């Protein structure tokens, strides 16, 4: 929503909002990875760890505003934010997968199974096997539910009708 602000000369001073939001997304990914589906033990012991990625985001925003809008502009802060985003996304997937594998509490797997099923292997092209609780107890239709044609009504090859 804030990207159009980058191209409007009248509201150039609001560009910091776009840069801050762009730098804050990776911090939000890390926050989510450290607290979902359950809070990681390090966060329970030291809650200030949640704020460190946000402090890094603010520092990257200040660097971006200083160098990106300088004469000549420097793209290095933007590239660092992109790498930070990529690392944060990989960390989010890794932390959620580790929480599923670790299974510290009985509530972890039921919270994650519907999401893991979307990423899981399918039965064939375009089909995904879902856990039973994702279907609300109903059996999903499969090949056995197809109506089989009556062999006597289909014309055989080589015969005229």
N, C-alpha and C positions, 0 to 999 in steps of 0.2 A: 504494500500500500504506500510505502514511503519512497519507492524508486522514482516515481515521476518528479519528486522534489529535486532530484539531481539535475533535471533538465530545465527547471524554471528559474530564471535569473531573479525574479521578484522574491522568492523564498529560499535563496541559496543558504541562508543561515539555518534552515531546518535540515540541511544535509547531515548534520551530526546525528539526527534521529535515525536515519537510514543506516548510517555506519554503525551506530550503537546496536541497532537491532540485528544487523548482519554479524557483528562480532559476538552478540549474546546468544545466538542460536546454539553454537557449540557448547556453551556453558549450560544451557538448558538440557541438551542431550546428556551431558555428563551428570547433571543433577538427577535426571530421570533414571539413568543407569544405576546411580548410587542409592536410590530410594525405592525403585520398583523391582519386583513385586513386594519386596520387603527391604527395610533399611539395612545396608551393609554394616557389619560390626564396626568398621573404622569410623563410620558416620555416627553410630550410636555412642561411641566413646568420645569422639571429637567432632561435635556438630559444626565447628567453624570450617571444616574441610569443604563443606558445601559452598562456602563463599569464595574459595580460591579460584575456581574457574571464572566466576563473575568478575573478580578483580583483574584477572588476566584479560578478560573481554574489555573492561574499561581502559586498561593500559593500551591494548591494541587499537581501540577507538581513538584515543588521544594521539597515538603514533600515526594513525591513518589521517586524522585531520591535519596534523602538522606536515606530513610529507606528501600526501596525495594531492593536496591543494597548494603545494609550494610551486615555485617557479625555478626550474622545471619540475614537473610532477614526478614522483617516485612511486612505482607500483609495488614495491616490496611489501609494504604493510598489507595491501590487498591480498597478495599471494600468501603471506603468512596466515591471514585469516582463513583463506581457502584451505590451507593445509590443516589448520586447527579444526576446521569443520570436518574434514575427512577423517582425521584422527578421532574426533569426538564421536562420529557415527560408528566407526569400527569399535570404539570402546563401549558404546551403548549396546551394540549387538553382542559383543563379548561378555559384558556384565550380565545382560539378561540371560544369555545362554548358560553362563556359569551359575547363575541363580537357579535355573531349571535343573542343571546337572547336580548341583550341590544339594538341593531339596532340603534345606534346613528346617522348614516348617511345613506342616501338611497343607497349608493354604497356597503354597507356591505353585505347584503343578496345575491345580485347577484354574488358577488365574492365567497361566501361560499357555495351556494346551490349545485353546482356540486360536491363539496367535501363531503357535508353532505349526499347527495343522495347515495354515495357509502357506507356510514355507516348506512343508513336508513333501515327500515324494508322492507322486500320483500313481494310479493304476494303469495309466496309459495316456494317450494324447488328450489333454484337456480335462482330465479327471483327477480329483484330489480326494484322498481318503480322509474323512473327518472322524474325529472321536465320536462315540455314541452320544455324549451329552451335548454336542453341538447340534444334533438333529432333534433335540427335545424328545428323545425316546422313540421317534418314528424311524422306520427303516427307509433308507433312501432307495429309489428305484434303480434297478440295474438291468443287465441283459436278460435275466430270467423273467422280468416283468413284461417283456415285449410280446405282443400278440403274434403268434406264429401263423403264417399263411396256410390255408388248407391245401395240401398237395394235390388234391383232385381238381381244384379250381385253377391251378396255374398251368398254362400250356407248356407242353414238353417240346424240346427242340426237335425239329425234324418232322413234326406232325402239323397238319392243317386243321384249323377249326372252322 
